[in-house]
Amino acid sequence: MDTLAVCLLAFFATGYFVLAGADIGTGMLLPYLGGDDGERRLVIAAFAPFFLGNEVWLVATAGVLVGCFPVLEGELLSAQLTVVVPLIAGWMVRDAGLWLRGRGGGRRWRAACDGAVVCGSWTVALAWGWLLAALFSGTPERTAAAPVGAVTALAVAALFAAHGMGFAALRLTGRPWTRAHRLVGRTGAGRSFALTAVLIGALPLFAGPGLHPAAHAADPATLTLLVPVLLTFCPLLLAAQAWTWHTFRHRVRHPSYL
């Protein structure tokens, strides 16, 4: 059961980075992709149908961590508190900008919400990079030192941005698509997105061994109760994700989602 619990943790974490990494990266590039208010709304509409479903993968990851690895969860969050707090704050600011953008009628209001989306997306990406720096170095019990943490954070943020660029090139039309395609280059949107998906999905897999999750698993009775429930949840999550991507598979031509 402990092996299955570790596999579930890796599965949900990888799914979050691959799927949510696309909308986080697109949000990071909002000022570049959207030259005016209408174009920025088009960019947001490109990932608006997906971002809530993508965040479910993070909730599932946290649920597995809390339920199946409670000691590890406590040690990790307390040791990385200075990174986790900005991560959660950026997540909240970003989502607030997305939800509130259409609730005000003024240009300044929309500009402020766009700023919240951009700042929140960058904060989330950089915070993940700094957290991963500690896991890559095998020292989850303390925050990564400034030089290593900063370099890793910037590298991970750049990967998020590249992933979002490929996603934008697959979803957008008009001038936003032209800007995205210009940076994607000859590789092509599909190949670029697939490559960054592999790279960004590998991040939690490479970071996982530094946590030694199998050594921190809950007692067998708890795992026997939780793991079958989580395994039952997996097909439902995959089916919902497949339905969402199939329903909104076409390129965005007008801001109809918000």
N, C-alpha and C positions, 0 to 999 in steps of 0.2 A: 504493500500500500504506500509506503514512503516513496518508492520509485515513481509510482503513478502520480503522487502529489507533486513531486519535483517536475515531472513532465507537464502537468497541468499548469504549474507556475510558469514554466518556460513558454508554453503554448500561448497563454493569455498575454504575457509580457511581450512576446514577439508580435502577436496580432496587434497589440496597441501601438507599438513603434511603427509598424508598417502602415497601418491604416490611419491612425491619428497623426503620424508624422507627415502625411500628405496635406492635411488641412492646416496643421501648425506651420508647415513650411510655406504654404500659400499665403497664410496670414502674415508671415514675416515679410513677404515680398509685395504686400498690398500697395505701398507707395510707388513701387516700380511698375507693377502690372497695370494699375489703374491711374490714368493720367488726370481724370476729373471725377466728379461725384458719381456720375452715371457709370463710368467704367469700373470704379471701385465697388459699386453695388453689384455689377456683373461678376466681378471676381469673387465677392462673398457668396453670391448665388451659386457659384461653381462647387463650393464645398458645404453650403448650408444644409443640404439633405443628409449629409453624412456625419457631421461632427458629433452629434449627440450619440449616435450608434457607436461611433469609434471610441468615445469616452467610456462606454460600457465595458470595454476590454480592460481599461485601467481599474475600474471598480471591481471587475472580476479578479484581476491580479491582486488587488489589495485584499479582497475576500479570501483568496487562497492563502495569502501570506498570514493574515490574522488567524484564520481557522486552523490551518495545517502546520504553520510554523510560528506560533505565538511568541516564543522566546526570541527568535530571530527578528520578528517584526518589532518587538520592543527595543531590542538592542540597536537595530538599524536606524529606526526613527529618532531615537534619543541621541545617537552619535552624529547623525546627519541633519540635525534639526535646523542648522543655519542654512542648509540647502533646500530642505523640504518646505520650509515656510515660504521662501520666495517662489518655489515651484507652485504651491497651492494658491498663493496670492496672484501669480501670473495667470494661472488657470481661471480663477474667478474673474479677474479683470477682463480677460479675453472674452469669456462667455457673456459677461455683462455687456460688453460692447456689441457683440453679435445680437443679443436679445433686444437691446434698447435702441439700436440704430434706427429702426423704423417707427419708433414711438414718439419721435420729436419731429417737428416740421421745419426746423431751421437748418441752414447750411452749417452753422457753427456746431450745432448739436451732432450732426452726422460726422463732421470732421473730428469732434472729440471722441465719438464712438469708434471711428476708424483708427484714431491714435491708440485707443484702448486695445483694439484688436492687434495692432502691430506690436505695441509694447508688451502686451501679455504673451503673445506668441514668442517673441524673442526671449522673454524672461523664462518661459517654460523650457525652451530649447537649451538655453545656457545652463539652467539649473539641472536639467537632465545630464548635460555634459559634465558638470562639476561632480554630480553624484556618481556618475559612471567612472570618473577618474579615480575615486577612492576604491571602487570595486575592481577596476582593472589592476590596480597596484596591490590588491589583496589586503587592504587595510580598511574594511568597512567600519571598524570601531572608531575611526576619526576622519574628519573632513580632509580632503586632499589639500596639500600645500598649495600656496598661491600660484607659483610658476606652472606646476604640473596641472593643477585644476583649471587655470585660465586657458592654457593651450588646448587641453582636452575639451573644455567647454566651447571654445571657438570652433574647433574641428567638428564637433558633434552638431553645433548650430549650422555650420556650413553644409553638413550632410542633410540636415532637416530642410534647409533652403533649396538644395539641389533636388531633393525628393518632391518638394512642393512645386518647383519649376516644371518638372516632368509631368506632374499631375495637372498643373495649369495648362500646359501645352496639349494635354489630352482632352480637357474639358472646355476651354474657352474658344471664343470666336472674335473676329474683328481685331482692333488694335491691341487689346490685351493678349490675344493669341500671338500676334506678331512679335510682341516684346518677349513673351515666353519662348517662342520658337527660336528667336535670335540667340538666346543663351543655350538652349538645348543643342543647337547646331546640327551637324550632319548625322549625329548619332540617331536622331529621331526620337519623338516623344515616348513611344512605346518601349524602345530599348533603354532609354534613359531612366524611365520610371521603374522598369524591371530591375535594372542594375542597382539603383539607389534603394529599391525595396529589399534586395538581398543584403546590401551593406547595412542598412539601418536595422533590419531584422536580426542581423548577427550581433548587434551590440549587446542586448540582454543575454544572449547565449554565451558570449565571451565573458561577460561580467558575472554570470551566475556562479561559476566555480569558486570565485572569491568569497562567496557567502557561505559555502559549505552547507547547503540546505538540508541534505540528507542527515547530517549530524544534529540538526536542530528541529527535526520533525516532531510533531505531537505524538502522544501515546497511541498505540495501535487501535484502541477502542474508538478514539476520536477520529482517526483516519478512516476506519471501517465505516463510520457513520457519514463522514463528509464527502469522501472521494466518490462514492457512487452517485450522490446527488450532483456533484460537480460534473461528472461524466454525462449525466442526463441533461445537464444544462448546455453542454457544448453543441449538440446538434441544433438546438433551438437558436443559439446565438449565431451559428453559421448560416442557418436558414434565413434568419432575419437580415443578416448582413448581405447574403446573396440576393434576397428580394429587393433590398434598398439599391444595391448597385445595378441590378437589372432594370429597375423602374426608372432610375435617373441616369441611364447609360448614355443618353444623347448629349451632345455638346450644348452648352448654355448660350442662347442667342438673345435672351432678354431676362431681366431680373424678376422672374416670376415666382421664386421660392420664398421670398421675404416680403 
